[in-house]
Amino acid sequence: MTETYTDSMNTASYYIYETEDMCTTEDSHLNRHLKAAIFYVVFALGLIGNITVLWVLLKIMHVKNMTNLCLLNLALSDLLMVLSLPSWALYAQGHYIKANEMCKAMAGTYQVGFYSGILFVTLMSVDRYLVIVHAVAVLGAKMLRYGIVVSVVIWMVSICAALPEAIFAAMVTEDNITSCQRLYPVGSAQKWKLFRNFGENAVGLFISLPILAYCYIRVLMVVKKTKNSKKERAIKLILGIVIVFVVFWVPYNVVVFLKTLEEFGILSGCEAYRHINMAMGWTETIALTHCCVNPIIYAFVGEKFRKSLVSMFSKYLGCVKIYQSTSTQSKISENETSNTAIFFTSPIKSTQI
């Protein structure tokens, strides 16, 4: 891939060919149509799942505690990434919309979703740790107020961290090939790349993963000591949360770390570049698909959420049945009325005749 740079006055563009430019690579081994199909499926599942989560939380359960607040923000974060997936699918198929706005939206939403999603998962882990290990659920409204403040901070941090990617993103055409690249100011490319890589690794590997591991290890220790009949299910849920985080985010962050080593020249040569580029294609696709899994792990497996969901559908189906029953009764009464009318009018007609 050619790295493109432009000066601050936009008067000229310079294409600086580095060692990687001499290497012929492909983005990944995934077939582009298969990749697009995955994104479309995840878009459909993620849209339905996250909208359902938002509906149940806002209409039935209401945001009365820290857990529901985390679920709400996590669903909003996932929905943000879900809405960008059709663009990723079109891009994977080679349908390049030559508009910088689309490129910026793809880069920006991915970064905001990346940071906010991981940080809200971490916040939820801390919440579970405080409630189960230290029994701070009694604080109630006070914890919810703290949660709102932390949520606002997380969104602000996520947007600020994503801004450079959105600002520098642009559609670039080289040798009749159009692609979404980053147009960095002259001499600052490495600085901005390292800023992005360090930011992603700091959040995904060096901050969130240790906190997540510590919180859930302590929670597991407490749950195992309880004599609750549902502890096995709780343990499975906790392990599921950790496994999902590791599977979807850790590989991507490891590849980002390798890209950083590549920037410093520690990893060099075409072979290393090809393998890292290939791994980035795979792990980025896996990371993008996480947004349809979170509703299942964090919401649908939860007993309270599931009961609320069943209650909602029961009420809806009950209304439908009542409507159908009322409709049927009204039709019967209409038929009876018409039959009665015929019964009474027939003699009159016969008399008249």
N, C-alpha and C positions, 0 to 999 in steps of 0.2 A: 504494500500500500504506500502511496506517495503521501508524505506529510506536507500539508500546505500551510503556508504562513502569509500573512498580509500585514502591511504597515498600518499605523494608526490613521493615516490620512486616506487610506483606501485608494491611493493613486496607482499602486502597482502590486502584483502578486508574485511571490517568489516560491518556487518549488525546490526544496532542498532535499537532495537524495542522500539518504544515509545508508548504512550497511544493509538495513532491512529491505530497501528498495530493490536491491539486486536479487532478493529471494522471491521465488514464485511460490505463492501460498494460496490456500483456499480457506474461506472463513470457518468451515467445519465440515465434517463428514455427513452431516444431516442433509438429506435431499431438501432443496428449497421448498418444494411443494409439500413435503411432509412437515417441514418446519412451519409453514403457513397453516396447514391443517391443525397442527397442535395449538397454535395461537388462536385459531377460530374456536376450537373446542373449549379451550381454557376461557376465552372471552364469554362464551355462552354460559358455562358453568359458574364462572366467577361473577358474572352479572346477576344471575338468578340467586346465587348463594349470598352474596353481600347485600343485595337489596332486601332479601328476606331477613337477614340479620338486622339491618337498620330498621325495617318495619316492625319486627317483634320487639326490639329494644325501645323504640320510640312510642309505639302504640300500646304495648301490653306490659312489658317489664318495667319500662321507664328507667331513666338513668338516676338511680337512687344510691348507688354505691360505686366504689372504685373499680370493681371488676367490670361492671356494665359500661363504665366510662372508657375503660381500656378497649373493650370489645367494640364500642361505637367508633372510636378513633382508628382502631385497626381495620374495621370494615371500610371506613372512609379512605384510608390509605390504600387498601387493596382495590377499592373501586376506582381510584385514580389510575392505578396501573392497568386495570381491566379495560378501561375506556381507551387506553392507548394501544391495546393489542391489535385491533384491526389495521392500524398504521404499520405496526411491526410485521403483520402478515403480508400486507401489500408490498412492503419493502423486501421481504424475504422472497416473494415471487418475482421481483424485478420490476414491479410497477412503481417506478420512482415518480412521485409527484414533485415536480421541480419548483417547490415553494420552500423557502427558508423557514417559514412559520411551522410547517409540518415537521421539519427536521428538528427545530428547536423544541417543539412540543414533545416529540419522541424522547429526546435527550433529557429534557427538564422533568417530565413526568416519571421517567424511569428513576432518576436520581432522587426526587422527592419521595417516591414510593419506597425506594431502597432504604433511605435514612429513617423515614417516619415508621415504616413497617418494623424494622429491627428494633428501633428505640421503644415502640409501644409494646412489642413482645417482651422486651427487657423490663419495662415498667410493670407489665402484668406479672412477671416472675417475682419482682420485688414485692408487689402487692400480696401475692399468694404466700410468700415467705413471711411477711409481717403478720398476716392474718393467722396462718397455721402455726408458725413457730413461736411468735411473740404475742399472739392473740390481741392484736390492736384493732379488731373489728368494732370494738366498743366505741371507738372514736367517731364512727359514723360520718356525720355531716362535715366534721373537721377534716377527715381524710379525703372526702370528696372535694372540698375546696382546694386542698393541696394538689389533688389530682388534676383539677381544672387548670391550675397555674402551671403545673409541669407539662400538661398536654399542649398548652399554648406555646411554652418554651420549645417543646419538641418540634412543633410545626414551624416555628420561626427558624430554628437551627436547620431543619431539613430544607426549607426554601432557600435560605442563605447559602447552604452548602451546594445546592443544585444550580444556583444562578450562573456560575461560570460556565457550566456545561451548556446551559440553554443560550447564554449570550454568544458563545463562540461557535455554536453549531450552525452549519450552513450546508446547502447542497452544492457540491463541487463537481464539475464535468471535466474529465481528463481523458483524452483519446476516445471520445464518444461514449465514455462510461461515467454515469452520474451516481454519486454516492453521498451519503450524509457523513461529513467529516467535521473536524474542529479547525477553524481558522484562527490561529493564535497570532498575537502581535509578534513582530520580528524579535527574535532573541529571548522570548519568554515561553516557548513551547514546553521545554523540559520542566520549568517551574510550575506551570499549570497542570501538567500531567502528574507530577509528583504530589501536588496539592490534592488532586482527585484521588490518587491511589492511597496516599496516607490517610485521607479522610475516610475512605471506604474501609480500609483495614483497621483503622482506629475504632470505628463504630462496630464493624462486623466481627473482628477477631479479638482485638486487645481490650475492649471494654465490655461488649455485650456477652460474648461467649463465656468469659470467666464469671461474670455476675450470674448468668443463667445457670451455669454448672453449680456454683456455690448454693444458690437459692434452692434449686430442686434437689440437690443432695441432702440439704438440711430438712427440706419438706419430706422427702422419702424416709429419713430417719425418724421423724415424728409420726408419720402415717403408719409405719411398720409397728410402732409401739402401741397404737390404739387397738381396741378390740371391736372396732366398727366392722360390720359384715361387708361393707362396701369398699373396704380399704384396697382390695385387689384391683377393683375397677379404677380407683383413684391413682394407684401406682401405674397402671397401664396408661392412663391419660397423661400422667407426668412424663413417663418414658416416651410417649408418642410426641409430646411437645418438644422434648430435647432432640429426638431423632429427626423430626421434620426440620427443625432449625439447622441441624448439622448437615442433612442431606441437601437442602435447598440453598444454604448460604455459605457454608464453609468452603466447598470446592471453588466457588466463584471468588471468594476472598483470597484463597491460596493462589489462584491464577493471577489475581491483581497484584499480589505480593511478588510473584515471579516477573510480572511486567515491570515492577519497580526495580528489581535486580537487573533487568534488561536495560532500563534507562541509565543505571549506574555503570553499565558495561561489564557487570559481573557474569552475566549470561550473554553470550554473543555467538554469532554464526547463524547460518541459514537453518541448520537442523533444529537448534533451540528455538529460533523464531517460529518455524513451522509448527512445532509441537505446542508452543504457548498459544499461538494464534488459533490452532485447532481446538485446544482446551477451552479457550475463551468463548468460542462459538457454542460449544456444548454447555458449559456452565452458565453462560448468560441465558440460554434458552431455558434451562432448568430453573434458574432464579426467577424468570418471568412467569413461569407456570405456578409459582407458589401462591399466587393471589386467589386461586380457586380452592386451595387446600385449607387455608386458615379458617374459613367458616365451619368446616367439618370438625377440625381439631378443637378450636376454641369455643365453638357455639353449639353445634349439633350434638356433640358428645356430652356436653354439660346437661345435667339432669333438669335444672330449673329452666334452662332455655328450651329443652325438648318438651317439657310439660307445657310451657307457654305456647310453643308452636302447635302442639296437639290441641290445646284449648282454643287457639285461634281458628284452626281448621274445623274443629268441632262446632264452634259457633257459626262459622261460615256455612258448613254443611247443614247445620240445624236450620239456619235461615232459609237455605235453599229448599230443604224439605218442607218447612212451614209454608214457604211461597208456593211450592208445587202442590202441597195439600190444599192450601187456600184456593189456588187456581183450579184444582180439580173439583173442589166443592162448589166453586162459583159456576163452573161449567155444568155440573150436575144440576144446580139450582136453576140455571138458565134453561137447561133442557126440560126440567120439571115445570118451569113457568110456561115455557112454550107449549109443552104437552097439555098443561092445564088450560092454557088459552085456547088451544085447538079443541080440547074437550068441551069447553063452554061455548065456543063460537060455532062449532059445527051444527048444533041443533038450531041455532039462530039462522044459520045459512039455509039449513034444510027447511026451516019454517018459512023463511023468505021465499024459498023456491016453491 
